[in-house]
Amino acid sequence: MQNIVPMTRPILELRPGQHLTLTPQLQQSIRLLQLSTLDLEAEISQVLAENPLLERDDEPQSAEEHADSERESSVQDDEPPLERETPAEEMPGSGGVYPDDDSSLPEAARPDTLREHLLGQLVLTRAEPRDVALAGLLIDELDENGYLGSPLEEILGWLPAEMEPDLDELKAALSLLQSFDPAGIGARDMAECLLLQLRNPDLSRLPEAADGAVLACARRICAEHLSLLATGNTARLCAAVGCDEPTFRAAHALILRLEPRPGRAWTVPAADYAVPDVIVRKTRRGWQATLNSAAVPRLQINGLYAQMLGNQKESAHAGLQSQLQQARWMIRNVEQRFDTILRVAQAIVEHQTAFFSQGPAAMRPLILKDIAGELGLHESTISRATTQKYMLTPFGTLELKRFFGTGVSTEGGDATSATAVQTFIRQMVAEENRAKPLSDSQIMQKLADQGIVIARRTVAKYREALRIAPAALRKAQAGAR
């Protein structure tokens, strides 16, 4: 007798659970916080064109408000005049895979920013929507030179929890981004930037890249021996890489043709065009951050439409009622955006008081988590509130993200910030003998003389973060001039 197995039937089952849903208002709030001041103005202009319930408040500032502002501005304790920050040393690359000028692309057709250029390529990819979304988030994390300034593990912690991303997905999104033009985009350090360019098919148009042995030698130098290249010891390099001197010379020439700053073509010095969101002044209460009134849009509800809607039943003008609600959201979210930026800016000022009195060399260690915990906000919110947001200081107009950095121990037991150490390195390179540039070991020794003890590889890491070439490349560049 056969056993009869009863057939199971599909059934519907309700299970309680928690899911995070972002309302349209919250989505708008997050998006507005992430935008730069210029992008925010463009967004508001578009909303004003589409929503008659929203309009600009063009009334001039009241006399009382103006007087208060003037009083605060005048309470200065003989501070030095606000000057534009001296730019870092230019990376001595010779323009590399892509020409320095934009003659090949009509000005009217060229995207205004590196971000627009990359997003234009992103929408044309056939990648999965999730990969496209993650790549878009990575694009927002690139600095003006096209480098990814934060580790993937750190970025993973900033992403919205509802996305439930993992590190492998983020790595795949980075690979997608690194396949875009310009070559070298999305690199995390100079070595990776150069290697990405050496693997780019467009490199074949350079005569130095036609020889496979030369190309292999250049790749190995960039992957393993950039620090050794800085010493200028040709014999050691040839032995380490396993090539003869003519091959090494050709590989060296090829490396000099690469572009160490892929975003250079889209870069305009921030202080030349950026409208500061926040202005820091010294008052009787100490250093205080205030919003730049010129950067804060003044919005209001159109009184005529609002009165008309108030006299009618809701069902009579359902469309206008919806636009009224959207206008209120926009006003509230814009106010919240600037309130968050101001709170974050003031917290930064309180942590970095020494910087405002003494300059970049006095920058203290500070991480996003410190400000997030102090203000009761998520680290991703702090990241959005500091990216492409600018502060006018006695030492120039700086992006808020510039005030964050890890700590470096000193002989005295105190800690100084990585930014301060980078400032010392930048000054040393700026003052060096161009014919005999400082090696990483020499910079390490000079830092040790100032009580800052770090490894030579850490010096190399900070030098690369400053987009300063190794000593050998700086010497070659000086000779070419």
C-alpha positions in Angstrom: 0.0 0.0 0.0 1.4 3.3 -1.1 1.8 6.1 1.4 -0.3 9.1 0.4 1.5 12.4 0.9 -1.0 15.2 1.5 -0.5 18.1 -0.9 0.3 21.5 0.7 -1.7 24.5 -0.4 -0.3 28.0 -0.6 -1.7 30.3 2.1 -1.5 33.9 2.9 0.1 34.8 6.2 0.5 38.2 7.8 3.7 38.8 9.7 4.4 41.9 11.8 7.6 43.7 10.9 9.3 47.1 10.8 10.2 48.8 7.6 11.6 52.3 7.1 9.7 54.3 4.5 11.0 57.7 3.4 8.2 60.2 3.0 8.5 62.7 0.0 9.1 65.4 2.5 12.0 63.5 4.2 13.4 62.6 0.7 13.4 66.3 -0.2 15.0 67.3 3.1 17.9 64.8 2.5 18.3 65.9 -1.1 18.4 69.7 -0.3 21.0 69.1 2.5 23.2 67.3 0.0 23.1 70.1 -2.6 25.7 72.8 -2.8 24.5 76.4 -2.6 24.6 76.8 -6.3 22.7 73.6 -6.9 20.2 74.6 -4.3 19.5 77.9 -6.1 18.9 76.0 -9.3 16.5 73.6 -7.6 14.6 76.5 -6.0 14.4 78.3 -9.4 12.9 75.2 -10.9 10.3 74.8 -8.1 9.4 78.5 -8.4 8.7 78.1 -12.1 6.5 75.1 -11.5 4.6 76.1 -8.3 2.7 79.4 -8.3 2.1 79.1 -4.5 5.8 79.7 -3.8 7.6 83.0 -4.3 10.7 84.8 -3.2 10.4 87.3 -0.3 12.1 90.3 -1.8 11.5 92.6 1.1 14.8 94.2 2.3 16.2 93.4 5.6 14.7 95.4 8.4 16.7 98.3 9.9 16.9 96.5 13.3 18.1 93.2 11.7 20.7 95.2 9.7 21.9 97.0 12.8 22.3 93.8 14.7 24.3 92.3 11.8 26.5 95.4 11.6 27.2 95.3 15.4 28.2 91.6 15.2 30.4 92.2 12.2 32.1 95.2 13.9 33.1 93.3 17.0 36.5 92.2 15.7 39.6 91.9 17.9 42.1 93.3 15.4 41.9 90.1 13.4 43.9 89.8 10.1 42.0 90.6 6.9 40.2 87.8 5.2 42.4 86.5 2.4 42.0 83.8 -0.1 43.9 80.6 1.0 47.1 80.0 -0.8 46.6 77.0 -3.0 48.5 73.8 -2.5 51.5 73.1 -4.7 50.4 72.1 -8.2 51.0 68.5 -9.1 53.8 68.4 -11.6 52.2 66.2 -14.1 52.4 67.2 -17.7 48.8 66.7 -18.7 49.0 63.1 -19.6 46.3 61.0 -21.3 44.0 64.0 -21.8 45.1 67.4 -23.0 45.1 70.3 -20.5 43.0 72.5 -22.8 39.4 71.8 -23.8 39.8 72.6 -27.5 38.5 69.2 -28.5 35.1 69.9 -26.8 33.0 72.9 -27.6 32.6 75.1 -24.5 28.8 75.1 -24.9 28.7 71.3 -24.9 31.0 70.8 -22.0 29.4 69.9 -18.6 29.9 72.6 -16.0 31.2 70.3 -13.4 33.0 67.0 -13.0 29.9 65.6 -11.3 27.6 66.5 -14.2 30.1 64.9 -16.6 30.1 61.6 -14.6 26.4 61.5 -14.1 25.9 62.0 -17.8 27.8 58.8 -18.3 26.1 57.0 -15.5 22.6 57.4 -17.0 23.8 55.8 -20.2 25.1 52.6 -18.5 23.3 49.3 -18.6 24.1 48.5 -15.0 21.5 47.4 -12.5 19.5 50.3 -10.9 21.1 49.5 -7.5 24.6 49.7 -8.9 23.7 53.0 -10.6 22.4 54.4 -7.3 25.5 53.4 -5.4 27.8 54.8 -8.1 25.9 58.0 -7.9 26.5 58.2 -4.2 30.2 57.6 -4.8 30.3 60.4 -7.4 29.1 62.8 -4.6 32.1 61.7 -2.5 34.7 62.6 -5.1 36.9 65.6 -4.4 37.7 68.3 -7.0 40.6 66.3 -8.4 38.5 63.2 -8.9 39.8 61.2 -6.0 37.6 59.2 -3.6 38.6 60.8 -0.3 37.0 58.4 2.1 37.6 54.6 2.5 34.7 52.4 1.2 34.3 51.1 4.7 33.6 54.6 6.0 31.3 55.4 3.2 29.4 52.2 3.9 28.6 53.5 7.4 27.2 56.8 6.0 24.7 55.1 3.5 21.0 55.1 4.4 20.2 52.0 6.4 17.2 51.2 4.2 19.6 50.5 1.3 21.1 47.6 3.2 24.3 47.9 1.2 27.3 45.6 1.6 31.0 46.2 0.9 31.1 44.0 -2.2 28.3 46.0 -3.8 30.1 49.2 -3.1 33.3 47.8 -4.6 31.4 46.9 -7.7 29.9 50.4 -7.9 33.4 51.8 -7.6 34.6 49.6 -10.5 31.8 51.0 -12.6 32.7 54.6 -11.7 36.4 53.9 -12.4 35.5 52.8 -16.0 34.2 56.3 -16.8 36.0 59.2 -18.4 38.4 60.8 -17.5 40.8 57.9 -16.9 41.9 57.6 -13.3 38.6 58.9 -11.8 37.5 57.4 -8.5 41.1 56.5 -7.4 41.8 56.3 -3.7 45.5 57.3 -4.0 48.0 58.4 -6.6 49.2 54.9 -7.3 45.7 53.6 -8.1 45.1 56.8 -10.2 48.1 56.2 -12.4 47.4 52.4 -12.7 43.9 53.1 -13.9 45.3 55.3 -16.6 47.9 52.7 -17.6 45.1 50.2 -18.0 42.9 52.5 -20.1 42.6 51.6 -23.8 43.0 55.2 -24.8 46.6 55.1 -23.6 47.5 53.2 -26.8 47.7 56.5 -28.7 50.8 57.5 -26.8 54.0 56.2 -28.5 55.6 55.2 -25.2 52.7 52.8 -24.5 53.1 50.9 -27.7 56.0 48.8 -26.3 54.6 46.1 -24.0 57.7 45.9 -21.9 57.6 49.6 -21.3 54.0 49.5 -20.3 54.6 46.5 -18.0 57.5 48.4 -16.4 55.4 51.5 -15.9 52.6 49.6 -14.3 54.9 47.8 -11.9 56.6 51.1 -10.9 53.3 52.7 -10.1 51.9 49.6 -8.3 55.0 48.8 -6.1 57.8 51.3 -6.4 56.5 54.9 -6.5 58.4 55.7 -3.3 61.6 54.2 -4.8 61.0 56.3 -7.9 61.2 59.4 -5.6 64.8 58.5 -4.7 65.9 58.8 -8.4 68.1 55.6 -8.0 67.9 54.2 -11.5 70.0 51.2 -10.8 67.9 50.1 -7.8 64.7 50.7 -9.8 65.8 48.6 -12.7 66.8 45.8 -10.4 63.5 46.0 -8.5 61.4 46.1 -11.6 63.5 43.7 -13.6 64.1 45.8 -16.7 67.0 47.4 -18.5 67.8 51.1 -18.3 66.3 52.2 -21.7 63.1 50.4 -20.8 63.0 52.2 -17.4 63.6 55.6 -19.0 60.8 55.0 -21.5 58.5 53.9 -18.6 59.4 56.9 -16.6 58.6 59.2 -19.6 55.3 57.4 -19.9 54.4 58.0 -16.2 55.2 61.7 -16.6 52.6 61.8 -19.4 49.8 60.6 -17.1 47.4 63.0 -15.3 47.7 62.8 -11.5 44.6 65.0 -11.1 41.9 63.5 -13.4 39.4 66.2 -12.4 41.7 69.1 -13.3 39.9 70.0 -16.4 36.7 70.7 -14.4 38.4 72.4 -11.5 37.9 76.0 -10.6 39.5 77.1 -7.4 36.7 77.0 -4.8 37.6 80.4 -3.3 37.2 82.0 -6.7 33.5 81.1 -7.1 32.1 79.4 -4.1 29.6 81.4 -2.1 30.3 80.7 1.6 27.4 79.3 3.5 28.8 80.3 6.8 31.0 83.2 8.0 33.2 82.9 11.1 34.0 86.0 13.0 35.6 86.7 16.4 33.2 88.4 18.8 33.4 89.1 22.5 32.0 85.6 23.0 34.8 84.0 21.0 34.7 82.7 17.5 31.1 82.5 16.2 29.6 81.0 13.0 26.8 82.9 11.3 24.9 82.1 8.1 25.8 84.2 5.1 22.6 86.1 4.4 23.5 86.3 0.7 23.4 82.5 0.5 20.1 82.0 2.2 17.1 82.1 -0.1 14.1 84.0 1.3 10.9 82.2 0.3 7.2 82.7 1.2 3.7 81.5 0.3 2.0 83.6 -2.4 -0.5 85.6 -0.3 -3.1 86.0 -3.1 -3.3 82.3 -3.8 -3.3 81.4 -0.1 -6.2 83.8 0.6 -8.1 82.4 -2.4 -7.7 78.8 -1.1 -8.7 79.9 2.4 -12.1 81.1 1.1 -12.8 77.9 -0.9 -13.6 74.3 0.0 -10.6 72.0 -0.2 -12.2 69.9 -2.9 -12.6 72.9 -5.1 -8.9 73.4 -5.7 -7.3 70.1 -4.9 -4.4 70.7 -7.3 -3.6 74.1 -5.7 -3.9 72.6 -2.2 -1.3 70.0 -3.1 1.0 72.8 -4.4 0.4 74.8 -1.3 1.6 71.8 0.8 4.6 71.3 -1.4 5.5 75.0 -1.1 5.3 74.7 2.7 7.6 71.7 2.6 10.1 73.5 0.5 10.2 76.5 2.8 10.5 74.3 5.9 13.2 72.0 4.4 15.3 75.0 3.2 15.2 76.5 6.7 16.1 73.1 8.2 19.0 72.7 5.7 20.6 76.0 6.8 19.8 75.3 10.4 21.7 72.0 10.2 24.6 73.5 8.4 24.9 76.3 11.0 24.7 73.8 13.9 27.4 71.7 12.3 29.6 74.7 11.5 29.4 76.1 15.0 30.3 72.7 16.4 33.3 72.6 14.1 34.4 76.1 15.2 34.3 75.1 18.9 36.4 72.0 18.2 38.9 73.9 15.9 39.3 77.2 17.8 43.1 77.0 17.5 42.8 76.9 13.7 40.9 80.2 13.6 43.6 81.9 15.7 46.7 80.3 14.4 46.0 78.8 11.0 46.0 75.3 9.3 49.1 74.1 11.3 46.9 74.2 14.4 44.2 72.0 13.1 43.1 69.4 15.7 42.0 65.8 15.0 38.3 65.6 14.3 36.0 62.9 12.9 32.4 63.0 11.7 31.4 60.7 14.6 32.5 63.4 17.1 30.1 66.0 15.7 27.4 63.5 15.1 27.4 62.4 18.7 27.5 65.9 20.0 24.6 67.1 17.9 22.5 63.9 18.0 22.7 63.4 14.3 23.7 60.5 12.0 27.1 60.6 10.5 25.6 60.6 7.0 23.8 63.8 7.9 27.1 65.4 9.0 28.7 64.2 5.8 25.9 65.8 3.7 26.1 69.0 5.7 29.9 69.4 5.2 30.2 68.3 1.5 30.3 71.3 -0.9 29.4 73.7 2.0 31.9 76.5 2.5 33.0 78.6 5.4 34.7 82.0 5.2 37.5 82.1 7.7 40.5 84.4 8.4 42.5 82.0 6.3 40.3 81.7 3.2 37.1 80.1 2.1 37.3 76.4 3.0 35.0 73.4 2.5 33.6 72.3 5.9 35.0 68.8 5.2 38.5 70.3 5.4 38.2 70.5 9.2 38.0 66.7 9.6 41.0 64.5 9.9 42.5 61.7 12.0 45.0 62.3 14.8 48.8 61.9 14.7 50.7 61.5 18.0 53.6 63.8 18.9 56.6 63.3 21.2 55.0 65.4 23.8 52.0 63.0 24.1 49.6 65.4 22.4 47.9 64.7 19.1 47.9 66.9 16.1 45.7 66.4 13.0 46.6 64.9 9.7 45.6 68.2 8.2 48.2 70.0 10.3 50.9 67.5 9.3 50.0 67.9 5.6 50.3 71.7 6.1 53.8 71.2 7.3 54.7 68.9 4.4 53.2 71.4 1.9 55.2 74.2 3.4 58.4 72.1 3.2 57.9 71.3 -0.4 57.0 74.9 -1.3 60.3 76.1 0.3 62.6 73.3 -1.0 65.4 73.6 -3.5 63.7 72.7 -6.8 67.0 71.2 -8.0 67.3 69.0 -4.9 63.8 68.3 -3.8 63.2 66.7 -0.4 62.7 62.9 -0.3 60.1 61.3 1.9 62.8 60.3 4.3 64.1 63.9 4.6 60.6 65.2 5.2 60.1 62.5 7.9 63.3 63.7 9.6 62.2 67.4 9.4 58.9 66.4 11.0 60.7 64.5 13.7 62.7 67.6 14.5 59.4 69.3 15.2 58.3 66.5 17.5 56.0 64.8 15.0 57.2 61.2 14.6 55.6 59.3 11.7 56.8 56.5 9.4 58.1 57.3 5.9 55.2 55.5 4.3 52.9 57.8 6.2 54.7 60.8 4.8 54.3 59.3 1.3 50.6 58.8 2.0 50.1 62.4 3.1 52.2 63.7 0.2 50.0 61.8 -2.2 46.9 63.1 -0.5 48.2 66.6 -1.3 48.8 65.6 -4.9 52.5 66.3 -4.5 54.7 64.1 -6.8 57.6 62.1 -5.5 61.0 63.9 -5.3 62.2 62.3 -8.6 59.2 63.5 -10.5 59.4 67.0 -9.0 63.1 67.1 -10.0 62.3 66.0 -13.5 59.5 68.6 -13.7 61.9 71.3 -12.5 64.4 70.3 -15.2 61.8 70.3 -17.9 61.1 74.0 -17.1 
